[in-house]
């Protein structure tokens, strides 16, 4: 073990034994210092927890690399300094919210107190609220920024801090760097802890109503809903913030047969009914599916703890529950929006959709064939929000999403939004049922029209300092030694979003061209396209200690009953794809 690193971490930890730290924190730090195994000490102090693609996110506990009130305090002081510099001559205001996670209320109150101490008005939600409602409130109240205390779908030991800008989107360049620079200047002694209570306003119900009305504006075909108002829906908030607003929104759309998973309606940051509160995991949906079976439900839906992500479960052609993956979800939304807005005469030439670069290329085929503008943006809804910002007043946004179980159906919110996405998928299910189909059959019809491909995501987790170094080394190696063949298929195109260079294999020679992305921004992403239609994307996570591999694997599917066989054929290629990538 690196002795100098231990020495440096020890010095940083000892500073946390001084004045200004509470006794509980001191005891935790002292235990790390006295422990013969220095790994916990190093992981807690080897770096400062930094703003990534989603702000702060980390394991709760003592240390500079952990989520605690001191790290939150310094981040907020830096954010406050930046806001005051960015908006001179006005009284800035922010929205502050939190979800159900342990320590969430304490962190949110700390954030509001520090903003107010810096002369910034803080609208603090009275209790937990969905992430998309925080985004909505920033716009509705005309604020200059906001913070939501959440770790989204991460395990129970995590908490986080999402920083938002004045348009309600998560912070992008140049403000992200500007905030980080300000945060890095802050020492604990600089933090203004003492609240100015005159600048803290508690908000709640009035914004809930306005938000619910905004969600209702997403509705496309009310008649289908009226015809199928008894659609049998089971919903779970996963112990989190969707517990009240989602059923309210569904009822406002006209759905009358809504059931909730009672055990998961309980607000609890320990998430006692699931291993992890991630709707991407089938395990988390078990309770909902069991209730759905008991009640004969048409579909089972869940939102994650901060209610930005969704999960959708419907019955297949055998009556069995199947989870619709994030790519399929996004694909269904885009297909439905285009087709039904056209049918109802609501589509205009200025309308457009957005997907991220790692999201299904089937969506591209749908948009191109239908003559609808579709843009590809970087991963993260802040980039979708940025596209809206760029085309504000010129074009009309009608939807955007990504593979990570999220969709943003309107521009009143500038982050992924499960209440609107849940209502819209229920509308799609109602439309399908009104036309003699299940939601599953509706999905199969899209494949029959536009071709089948299987999307699979492989997460390689590498925690701690050594893990971060290993992930960085993997990306360097891929660039130094370009992959030319994947699972027996020749690579014909490589996109490097860090260099913004695309290489195409033309007549046996590689031709280079420039990739144009919004703001000229770069991202540590590599993509490979093979001659048989396979697509592989490689991206280190900006919020978690892992590197993500996204596979889009084509397979033959001539009839709907061949779906399982096509899926199996695609999945059978995964080991060979992984071997080609060295994972």
C-alpha positions in Angstrom: 0.0 0.0 0.0 1.2 3.5 -0.9 2.8 4.9 2.3 2.7 8.5 1.0 -1.0 8.1 0.3 -1.7 6.8 3.8 0.3 9.7 5.2 -1.7 12.3 3.2 -5.1 10.7 4.1 -4.1 10.5 7.7 -3.3 14.2 7.7 -6.6 15.1 6.1 -8.5 12.9 8.5 -6.8 14.3 11.6 -8.0 17.8 10.5 -11.6 16.3 11.0 -10.9 15.8 14.7 -10.7 19.5 15.4 -13.3 22.1 16.2 -16.1 22.6 13.8 -17.0 18.9 13.5 -19.6 17.1 15.5 -18.8 14.3 18.0 -20.3 11.5 15.8 -18.1 12.5 12.9 -15.0 12.7 15.0 -15.7 9.2 16.4 -16.1 7.7 12.9 -12.9 9.4 11.7 -11.0 8.2 14.9 -12.1 4.7 14.2 -10.7 4.8 10.7 -7.4 6.2 11.9 -7.0 3.5 14.5 -8.0 0.7 12.1 -5.0 -1.4 10.9 -6.7 -1.8 7.6 -6.2 1.7 6.0 -8.5 1.0 3.0 -11.6 2.7 4.5 -9.4 5.7 5.5 -8.0 6.0 2.0 -11.5 5.6 0.3 -12.9 8.3 2.6 -10.1 10.8 2.2 -8.0 10.2 -0.9 -10.0 12.9 -2.9 -12.7 15.4 -2.5 -16.1 14.3 -3.6 -16.5 16.1 -6.9 -19.4 17.3 -9.1 -19.8 14.7 -11.8 -22.4 14.5 -14.6 -25.1 14.6 -12.0 -23.6 16.8 -9.2 -22.4 15.2 -6.0 -23.1 11.5 -5.3 -21.4 9.2 -2.8 -21.7 6.9 0.2 -22.8 8.7 3.4 -20.2 8.9 6.1 -17.3 11.0 7.4 -14.6 12.1 5.0 -13.8 14.4 2.1 -14.9 11.7 -0.4 -18.2 11.0 1.4 -21.6 12.6 1.6 -22.0 14.4 4.9 -23.2 17.8 6.0 -19.6 19.3 5.8 -19.1 18.2 2.1 -22.7 19.4 1.4 -22.0 22.6 3.2 -18.8 23.4 1.2 -20.4 22.5 -2.1 -23.4 24.7 -1.3 -21.1 27.6 -0.3 -19.3 27.3 -3.6 -22.6 27.1 -5.5 -23.9 30.1 -3.7 -20.7 32.1 -4.5 -21.1 31.2 -8.2 -24.8 32.2 -8.3 -24.0 35.5 -6.7 -21.3 36.2 -9.2 -23.4 35.0 -12.2 -26.4 37.1 -11.3 -25.1 40.5 -10.0 -27.6 43.2 -9.1 -30.6 41.0 -8.4 -31.9 39.0 -5.5 -31.2 35.4 -6.6 -33.5 32.6 -5.6 -33.2 28.8 -5.6 -35.4 25.8 -5.0 -34.3 23.2 -2.5 -35.8 19.7 -2.3 -35.0 16.2 -1.2 -36.3 12.6 -1.5 -36.8 9.8 1.0 -33.2 9.0 1.7 -31.6 8.9 5.1 -30.3 12.4 6.1 -32.1 13.9 3.2 -34.1 16.4 5.2 -31.0 17.4 7.2 -29.0 18.0 4.1 -31.8 20.0 2.4 -32.2 22.2 5.5 -28.4 22.7 5.6 -28.4 23.7 1.9 -31.3 26.2 2.4 -29.6 27.7 5.4 -26.3 28.3 3.6 -28.0 29.8 0.6 -30.0 32.1 2.8 -26.9 33.1 4.7 -25.4 34.2 1.4 -28.3 36.5 0.6 -30.0 34.0 -1.7 -33.7 33.3 -1.2 -34.4 29.6 -0.7 -37.8 28.0 -1.5 -37.6 24.9 0.6 -40.2 22.1 0.0 -42.1 21.2 3.1 -41.3 17.5 2.7 -40.0 15.1 0.1 -40.7 15.8 -3.6 -39.9 14.2 -7.0 -36.8 15.4 -8.8 -38.9 16.6 -11.8 -41.0 18.8 -9.5 -37.9 20.5 -8.3 -37.0 21.3 -12.0 -40.6 22.5 -12.6 -40.6 24.7 -9.5 -37.3 26.4 -10.6 -39.0 27.5 -13.8 -42.4 28.2 -12.2 -40.9 30.5 -9.5 -38.4 32.2 -11.8 -35.4 31.0 -9.8 -31.7 31.1 -10.8 -31.0 27.6 -9.7 -31.8 24.8 -7.3 -30.6 21.7 -5.5 -32.3 18.4 -5.0 -30.8 16.1 -2.3 -31.1 12.6 -3.8 -29.0 9.6 -5.0 -31.8 8.6 -7.4 -31.8 4.8 -7.8 -28.5 4.1 -6.0 -28.3 1.7 -3.0 -29.4 2.8 0.5 -25.9 3.8 1.7 -25.8 6.6 -0.9 -27.0 10.1 -1.0 -26.4 12.9 -3.5 -26.8 16.5 -4.5 -28.2 17.5 -7.9 -27.4 21.1 -8.9 -29.8 22.8 -11.2 -29.6 26.1 -13.3 -32.2 28.7 -14.0 -33.9 26.8 -16.9 -34.6 23.9 -14.5 -31.9 21.6 -16.1 -28.9 20.1 -14.4 -25.9 22.3 -14.6 -23.9 22.2 -17.9 -20.8 24.0 -19.2 -19.6 26.6 -18.5 -21.5 26.7 -15.2 -20.5 23.2 -14.1 -16.8 24.1 -14.3 -17.5 27.5 -12.8 -19.2 25.9 -9.8 -16.5 23.3 -9.3 -13.9 26.1 -9.3 -15.8 28.0 -6.7 -16.3 24.8 -4.6 -12.6 24.0 -4.8 -11.8 27.4 -3.3 -14.0 26.8 -0.3 -12.6 25.7 3.1 -14.8 24.6 5.9 -14.1 28.0 7.6 -15.6 29.8 4.7 -19.1 28.2 5.0 -21.8 30.5 6.2 -23.9 28.0 8.3 -26.2 30.5 10.1 -29.6 30.7 8.3 -31.3 34.0 7.4 -34.8 32.8 8.2 -36.3 35.8 6.4 -34.9 34.3 3.1 -36.3 30.8 3.6 -39.8 30.2 2.3 -41.5 26.8 2.8 -43.5 25.7 -0.3 -45.6 22.7 -1.1 -49.2 22.1 -2.2 -49.6 25.1 -4.5 -46.7 23.9 -6.6 -47.9 20.3 -6.5 -51.2 21.4 -8.2 -49.4 23.5 -10.8 -47.0 20.6 -11.5 -49.9 18.1 -11.8 -51.6 20.4 -14.4 -48.3 20.6 -16.3 -48.2 16.8 -16.3 -51.7 16.7 -17.7 -50.6 18.8 -20.7 -48.7 15.8 -22.0 -51.9 13.9 -22.8 -52.4 13.3 -26.5 -55.6 11.1 -26.9 -58.1 11.6 -24.1 -60.8 9.6 -25.9 -58.7 6.4 -25.6 -58.4 7.0 -21.9 -62.1 7.6 -21.5 -62.8 4.4 -23.4 -60.4 2.5 -21.2 -60.8 4.3 -17.9 -60.9 1.0 -16.0 -57.4 0.0 -17.3 -56.1 -2.1 -14.3 -52.9 -0.3 -13.1 -50.6 -1.4 -10.2 -48.1 1.3 -9.1 -45.2 1.3 -6.6 -43.2 4.4 -5.5 -40.4 2.3 -4.2 -40.7 3.9 -0.8 -40.1 7.3 -2.4 -41.5 10.6 -3.7 -44.0 9.3 -6.2 -46.4 8.0 -3.6 -48.9 10.9 -3.7 -48.3 12.7 -6.9 -48.3 9.7 -9.3 -51.8 8.4 -8.3 -53.1 12.0 -8.3 -51.8 12.6 -11.9 -53.2 9.3 -13.1 -56.6 10.2 -11.8 -56.4 13.7 -13.3 -55.9 12.0 -16.7 -59.1 9.9 -16.2 -57.8 6.5 -15.0 -60.0 5.1 -12.3 -58.7 1.7 -11.5 -55.4 2.4 -9.7 -53.8 0.1 -7.1 -50.7 0.7 -5.1 -48.2 -1.7 -3.5 -49.0 -0.9 0.2 -45.6 -2.1 1.6 -43.7 0.2 -0.8 -45.9 3.2 -0.1 -44.1 3.6 3.2 -41.5 6.3 3.1 -38.2 4.7 4.2 -34.6 5.5 3.2 -33.6 1.9 4.1 -35.7 0.5 1.3 -36.7 -2.6 3.3 -38.6 -4.4 0.6 -35.9 -4.4 -2.1 -32.2 -5.2 -2.3 -31.7 -1.9 -4.3 -34.4 0.7 -5.2 -33.5 0.5 -8.9 -36.5 -0.2 -11.2 -34.1 -1.5 -13.8 -33.6 -4.6 -11.5 -36.3 -7.2 -11.8 -36.0 -8.0 -8.1 -37.3 -4.5 -7.2 -40.5 -5.2 -9.2 -41.4 -8.6 -7.6 -43.9 -7.2 -5.1 -45.6 -5.2 -7.7 -45.9 -8.2 -10.1 -47.2 -10.4 -7.3 -50.0 -7.8 -6.6 -50.6 -7.4 -10.3 -51.2 -11.2 -10.6 -53.5 -11.2 -7.6 -55.6 -8.3 -9.1 -55.4 -9.3 -12.7 -53.7 -6.0 -13.6 -53.0 -4.9 -17.2 -49.7 -3.4 -16.2 -47.4 -2.8 -13.3 -45.5 0.4 -13.0 -42.9 1.8 -10.6 -40.9 4.9 -10.1 -37.5 5.1 -8.3 -37.1 7.0 -5.0 -36.8 10.5 -6.5 -39.5 9.6 -9.1 -37.5 10.5 -12.3 -37.0 6.9 -13.6 -39.8 4.4 -14.4 -40.2 0.7 -14.8 -43.0 -0.9 -16.8 -44.1 -4.5 -16.6 -46.8 -5.9 -18.9 -48.1 -9.3 -19.9 -46.6 -11.1 -22.9 -48.5 -13.3 -25.3 -48.4 -16.1 -22.7 -49.9 -14.0 -20.0 -46.5 -13.8 -18.1 -45.1 -10.6 -16.7 -42.2 -9.1 -18.6 -40.2 -6.0 -17.9 -40.1 -3.5 -20.7 -36.5 -2.3 -20.9 -35.5 1.4 -21.1 -34.8 1.3 -24.8 -38.2 -0.3 -25.6 -39.9 2.2 -23.3 -38.3 5.1 -25.2 -39.1 3.5 -28.5 -42.8 3.1 -27.6 -43.1 6.7 -26.5 -41.5 8.1 -29.7 -43.5 5.8 -31.9 -46.8 6.6 -30.2 -46.2 10.4 -30.0 -45.4 10.5 -33.8 -48.2 8.3 -35.0 -50.9 9.6 -32.7 -50.1 13.2 -33.1 -50.2 12.7 -36.9 -53.6 10.8 -36.6 -55.1 13.6 -34.5 -53.7 16.4 -36.8 -51.5 17.8 -34.0 -48.1 17.2 -35.7 -46.4 20.3 -37.2 -43.1 20.5 -39.2 -41.3 22.3 -36.4 -41.7 19.5 -33.9 -38.8 17.3 -32.9 -37.7 14.4 -30.6 -34.4 13.7 -28.9 -32.5 10.6 -27.9 -29.1 10.1 -26.4 -26.2 8.5 -28.3 -26.4 5.2 -26.4 -30.1 4.8 -26.9 -31.7 2.4 -29.5 -31.1 3.1 -33.2 -34.6 1.7 -33.9 -35.9 5.2 -32.7 -33.7 6.7 -35.4 -35.3 4.5 -38.0 -38.8 5.4 -36.8 -38.1 9.2 -36.9 -36.4 9.1 -40.3 -39.1 7.0 -42.0 -41.8 9.3 -40.5 -40.0 12.5 -41.5 -39.6 13.8 -38.0 -36.5 15.5 -36.8 -34.6 13.6 -34.2 -31.3 14.7 -32.6 -28.7 12.6 -30.8 -27.3 14.1 -27.6 -24.9 13.0 -24.9 -26.1 10.8 -22.1 -28.0 12.7 -19.4 -31.2 14.7 -19.6 -29.3 17.9 -19.1 -28.2 17.5 -22.7 -31.8 17.0 -23.9 -32.6 20.1 -21.9 -29.7 21.9 -23.6 -31.2 21.0 -27.0 -34.5 22.5 -25.9 -32.7 25.7 -24.8 -30.9 25.9 -28.2 -34.1 25.6 -30.2 -36.3 27.6 -27.8 -38.7 29.7 -29.8 -37.7 28.1 -33.1 -38.9 24.5 -32.8 -41.4 22.6 -30.7 -40.1 19.8 -28.4 -42.4 16.8 -28.1 -40.4 14.2 -26.3 -37.0 12.8 -25.5 -35.4 10.0 -23.6 -32.6 7.6 -23.0 -32.1 3.9 -22.2 -31.9 4.4 -18.5 -35.6 4.1 -17.9 -36.4 7.7 -18.3 -38.4 9.9 -20.5 -39.2 13.7 -20.7 -42.4 14.2 -22.6 -42.7 18.0 -22.3 -40.6 21.1 -21.8 -42.2 22.4 -18.6 -39.7 20.1 -16.8 -36.1 19.9 -17.9 -35.2 16.5 -16.4 -36.6 13.0 -16.7 -40.1 12.9 -15.2 -41.8 9.7 -14.1 -45.2 11.1 -13.3 -45.7 12.3 -16.9 -44.0 9.2 -18.3 -46.2 6.9 -16.2 -49.4 8.7 -17.3 -48.3 8.6 -21.0 -47.5 4.8 -20.9 -50.9 4.2 -19.4 -52.4 6.2 -22.2 -50.5 4.1 -24.7 -51.7 0.9 -23.0 -55.3 2.4 -23.1 -54.9 3.1 -26.8 -53.6 -0.4 -27.4 -56.5 -2.0 -25.5 -59.0 0.2 -27.3 -57.6 -1.3 -30.6 -57.7 -4.9 -29.4 -54.1 -5.1 -28.3 -52.0 -5.5 -25.2 -49.1 -3.1 -24.5 -46.8 -6.1 -25.4 -48.5 -6.6 -28.7 -48.2 -2.9 -29.4 -44.4 -3.2 -28.9 -44.2 -6.3 -31.1 -45.9 -4.4 -33.9 -43.2 -1.7 -33.7 -40.5 -4.5 -34.2 -42.4 -5.9 -37.1 -42.5 -2.5 -38.8 -39.0 -1.3 -38.0 -36.9 -4.4 -37.3 -35.7 -6.1 -34.1 -32.6 -5.5 -32.0 -31.8 -6.5 -28.5 -30.3 -3.9 -26.1 -28.1 -5.1 -23.3 -26.1 -3.1 -20.8 -23.1 -4.6 -19.0 -21.9 -2.7 -15.9 -18.3 -3.4 -14.8 -18.1 -2.0 -11.2 -14.7 -1.0 -9.9 -15.0 0.9 -6.5 -12.6 3.1 -4.8 -9.3 4.7 -6.0 -7.9 1.6 -7.6 -11.2 1.1 -9.4 -11.2 4.6 -10.8 -7.6 4.1 -12.1 -8.5 0.8 -13.7 -11.5 2.3 -15.5 -9.3 5.1 -16.8 -6.7 2.6 -18.0 -9.4 0.6 -19.9 -10.4 3.7 -21.9 -6.8 4.6 -22.7 -6.2 1.1 -23.9 -9.3 1.1 -26.2 -8.0 4.3 -27.8 -4.4 3.1 -28.2 -5.4 -0.3 -29.6 -8.6 0.2 -31.6 -11.0 -2.7 -31.8 -11.4 -3.9 -35.4 -13.6 -6.9 -34.9 -16.5 -7.7 -32.5 -18.0 -11.2 -32.1 -16.8 -12.2 -35.6 -18.1 -9.1 -37.3 -15.9 -6.4 -38.8 -16.0 -2.9 -37.3 -16.8 -0.4 -40.0 -17.3 2.8 -37.9 -15.7 4.1 -34.7 -16.9 7.3 -33.0 -14.7 8.9 -30.3 -16.6 11.6 -28.5 -13.6 12.7 -26.6 -11.7 13.6 -29.7 -15.0 14.3 -31.7 -13.6 12.2 -34.5 -15.5 9.6 -36.5 -13.6 6.9 -38.5 -15.3 5.0 -41.3 -13.9 2.0 -43.1 -14.3 2.8 -46.8 -12.9 0.4 -49.4 -10.5 -1.0 -46.8 -9.2 2.4 -45.7 -10.2 4.4 -42.6 -11.6 7.9 -43.4 -11.8 10.5 -40.6 -14.5 13.1 -40.2 -15.5 15.5 -37.4 -18.4 14.8 -35.0 -20.6 17.9 -34.4 -22.0 18.0 -30.8 -23.9 20.7 -28.9 -21.6 23.4 -27.4 -18.7 21.6 -29.0 -18.6 19.5 -25.9 -16.6 16.3 -25.6 -17.4 13.2 -23.6 -15.4 10.1 -22.7 -17.4 7.7 -24.9 -16.4 5.3 -27.6 -18.8 3.7 -30.1 -18.3 0.8 -32.5 -20.6 -0.1 -35.4 -20.1 -3.4 -37.2 -21.0 -4.5 -40.8 -23.8 -6.7 -39.5 -25.6 -3.9 -37.6 -24.1 -4.4 -34.2 -23.5 -1.3 -32.1 -21.4 -1.1 -29.0 -21.0 2.0 -26.8 -18.5 2.3 -23.9 -18.9 5.0 -21.3 -17.5 5.4 -17.7 -20.3 6.5 -15.4 -20.1 10.1 -14.2 -22.0 9.3 -11.0 -21.0 5.8 -10.0 -17.8 3.7 -9.8 -18.4 1.7 -12.9 -17.8 1.6 -16.7 -20.9 0.9 -18.8 -21.0 -1.1 -22.0 -24.2 -0.7 -24.2 -24.8 -3.5 -26.8 -27.4 -3.2 -29.5 -27.6 -6.6 -31.2 -29.7 -7.3 -34.3 -31.4 -10.6 -34.8 -34.0 -12.0 -37.3 -37.7 -11.7 -36.2 -40.2 -12.3 -39.0 -43.3 -12.8 -36.8 -44.3 -11.6 -33.2 -44.1 -15.1 -31.9 -40.4 -15.2 -32.8 -39.6 -12.5 -30.3 -38.2 -14.8 -27.6 -36.1 -16.7 -30.2 -34.7 -13.5 -31.6 -33.9 -12.3 -28.1 -32.2 -15.5 -27.3 -30.2 -15.4 -30.5 -29.0 -11.9 -29.7 -28.2 -12.7 -26.1 -26.2 -15.7 -27.3 -23.7 -13.3 -28.9 -23.0 -11.4 -25.7 -20.1 -13.7 -24.4 -18.4 -13.2 -27.8 -18.9 -9.5 -27.7 -17.5 -9.3 -24.2 -14.5 -11.3 -25.1 -13.8 -9.0 -28.0 -13.9 -6.1 -25.6 -11.7 -7.8 -23.0 -14.4 -7.8 -20.3 
